[in-house]
Amino acid sequence: MNWSSPANTALIKAFLALKSAREARSFLRDLLTETELEEFAKRLKTASLLAKKVPYSTIEAETGLSSTTIARVAHWLHRGMGGYRLVLKRLKQ
């Protein structure tokens, strides 16, 4: 995937242009389906639980995500570009 393609750059700039939770909520609601929004929220929750060393089985029961998706989130949490860790750190502050 080309992260610096014009379309991806425009999407990133759109996120950066948001100034409040209300604006972000409105934009995400227009951008994503309800199912997509729920899925992304579950993935963020999964990353948070994984960072706290919560077992996969507990995460699966709490989020309804498959063990495959949990493993994918774990992979990006520990070996990705640091996005999950950065967001989780900032949410703690």
C-alpha distance (Angstrom), angle and dihedral (degrees) to the residues before:
residue distance angle dihedral
M1 . . .
N2 3.76 . .
W3 3.80 104.1 .
S4 3.78 91.9 -174.2
S5 3.80 97.0 52.6
P6 3.80 113.8 129.5
A7 3.82 91.8 -108.3
N8 3.82 93.7 50.4
T9 3.79 91.8 44.3
A10 3.82 89.6 52.2
L11 3.82 91.1 50.5
I12 3.80 92.4 50.1
K13 3.81 90.6 48.2
A14 3.81 88.9 50.7
F15 3.83 90.5 56.2
L16 3.78 91.3 46.9
A17 3.82 90.6 51.5
L18 3.82 91.9 61.9
K19 3.80 113.2 103.4
S20 3.80 105.7 -174.5
A21 3.78 144.5 24.2
R22 3.80 88.3 -106.2
E23 3.80 91.4 55.2
A24 3.80 91.3 46.6
R25 3.81 91.3 49.0
S26 3.81 91.2 51.2
F27 3.79 93.8 46.9
L28 3.81 94.6 46.1
R29 3.81 91.1 47.6
D30 3.80 90.5 53.5
L31 3.81 94.1 41.8
L32 3.81 101.0 45.4
T33 3.77 137.2 42.4
E34 3.80 116.3 -116.5
T35 3.81 88.8 -106.7
E36 3.81 92.4 52.7
L37 3.79 91.9 47.6
E38 3.81 91.5 50.3
E39 3.82 90.5 47.8
F40 3.81 93.0 52.1
A41 3.81 91.4 46.6
K42 3.81 89.6 51.7
R43 3.81 91.0 50.0
L44 3.80 91.7 52.3
K45 3.82 90.2 48.4
T46 3.81 88.5 48.8
A47 3.80 91.4 52.6
S48 3.80 89.5 50.8
L49 3.81 92.2 49.8
L50 3.81 92.3 45.8
A51 3.81 89.9 51.7
K52 3.81 86.8 55.9
K53 3.84 89.9 51.4
V54 3.81 93.9 -114.0
P55 3.83 110.7 167.1
Y56 3.80 119.5 -104.7
S57 3.81 91.7 -118.4
T58 3.81 91.5 57.9
I59 3.81 91.8 46.3
E60 3.79 90.3 48.9
A61 3.82 90.9 52.1
E62 3.83 93.4 45.3
T63 3.80 98.9 44.9
G64 3.78 105.1 24.9
L65 3.81 89.5 -130.3
S66 3.79 119.4 141.0
S67 3.79 120.5 -108.6
T68 3.83 86.9 -113.7
T69 3.81 91.9 59.0
I70 3.80 91.1 44.3
A71 3.81 89.3 52.1
R72 3.81 89.9 49.5
V73 3.81 91.0 52.0
A74 3.81 89.4 47.1
H75 3.80 90.2 52.1
W76 3.83 92.7 52.9
L77 3.81 91.9 41.5
H78 3.81 92.2 55.5
R79 3.81 103.9 26.7
G80 3.79 105.3 20.4
M81 3.78 130.4 96.5
G82 3.81 93.7 -74.1
G83 3.80 97.3 -100.9
Y84 3.79 96.5 126.9
R85 3.81 92.4 45.9
L86 3.81 92.2 48.3
V87 3.80 93.1 50.6
L88 3.81 93.6 44.3
K89 3.81 90.2 50.1
R90 3.78 92.4 49.7
L91 3.79 92.7 46.7
K92 3.82 89.2 56.1
Q93 3.81 91.3 56.6
